[in-house]
Amino acid sequence: MNDMIRTTLVTATLALLAAPTAYAMENAPASASAAAVSVPTSNLRSALAPIPALNKTDEYRETDVWGRIRSGYAIPDLDNNLVARHTRDYSAHPESLRRISGRASLYLYHVVQELEKRGMPTELALLPVIESAFNPQALSTASAAGLWQFVPGTGRDYDLKQNMFKDERRGVLASTDAALTYLQRLYTMFGDWQLALAAYNWGEGNVQRAIKKNQALGKGSDFESLADLMPAETRNYVPKLQAVKNIVANPAQYNIALPAIDNQPYFTAIDKTSDIDVAVAAQLAEMTLDEFRALNPQFKKPVITGGEKTKILLPKENAEKFHLNLAQWGRNLSTWTTHKITGARVSIASLASKFDTTPEVIRQANNIPAKSTLKAGSTILVPKVSASDAGNIAENIIDNAVVAFEAERSGGKRVKASSGTRYKAKAAARTSKSRIARNASSKRKQR
């Protein structure tokens, strides 16, 4: 995509995308991120309702991505008072829409491309408007993260790695692939896209129970017939998507001018087999840190660990700059390594002195609160200080590293201890399950 088009995308106002949900998600707390790895495509594609796939010629017939989305609409329309209300709501927050427009323009082409490959309805590309306002850093109160808002357990079910260094629920490639596979599975289960969407939000078990309840009463089992049994969030979920779909289908009817999103890939993927600092990667690509992180939100630490499946995303012209600058770099790509805490009550100050840095650097790199000390067994990120640290961080450390801490002792007595922070997958799963158990209406409860 050329510079002029990209500038237009980032700054144009997208009046399609505002509603209380999107506005609230935009202002929801966000945390740092994980690595983009493609998840194998599911065998469930053959069960989908047939949608004509675009061939290479047809693929570029449309001048922009909005046209491609319109041409692939395939979910039956919903028309009720909730749809009308959300259509009004989505056109009422122009400032919010401008921000959402800039984010969506980076990812929409890729999402539409993946939907077409699978023969899925292209209006599903608009679902992140409802889920996250196209903010890959969005984090819900139920710990759902990323563009597609996966909770930790469901993310692991769909091979989205979550560890100390990355959270693939936020990775653009990995999360999109997982979300589409999940939606395909739900469609195969229910044979109805509106019910599949309800299950994506509410959980398939809840939708199945609602269907059985209505069938026992001799009532219908379509989305509108089940709506009274759904929590308010799910009852509004499909109408919100329909509202956005209506605006995209006929923007002039709503006095809206959609910004042109060029029908070409915005980014390209680069394999990265060795560790590299985030700051170095951005510098080599001649991008700001914010620009780099917008395409690579999955990386949680100041270093991107290497490996066969590690990819970074860059705009095409920046990828070319990256390769040219990398060939001339001549220095270490990574300045970080790991260190395991073997003794109890190791102070951050002593660690900083050992690794020739400051306590603030250690705390920031490892998200350690002030007035806390690390527990034995923790593995932390530290600056490299010797030639022996030149290698990459080992894969077994990447997968299993744990950081745990407690409050510092004062006068020989322990101050009220913190609960600690653990990045290991099992601990994250326990946290997620307990939260979801307390909130019956939280998104996509773990099965």
Secondary structure, 3 states (H helix, E strand, C coil): CCHHHHHHHHHCCCCCCCCHHHHHHHCCCECCCCCCCCCCCCHHHHHCCCCCCCCHHHHCCCCEHHHHHHHCCCCCCCCCHHHHHHHHHHCCCHHHHHHHHHHHHHHHHHHHHHHHHHCCCHHHHHHHHHHHCCCCCEECCCCCECCCCECHHHHHHCCCCECCCEECCCCHHHHHHHHHHHHHHHHHHHCCHHHHHHHHHHCHHHHHHHHHHHHHCCCCCCHHHHHHHCCHHHHHHHHHHHHHHHHHHCHHHHCCCCCCCECCCCEEEEECCCCEEHHHHHHHHCCCHHHHHHHCCCECCCEECCCCCCEEEEEHHHHHHHHHHHHCCCCCCCCEEEEECCCCCECHHHHHHHCCCCHHHHHHHHCCCCCEEECCCCEEEEECCCHHHCCCCCHHHHHHCCCCEEECEECCEECCCCCCCCCCHHHHHHHHHHHHHHCCCCCCCCC
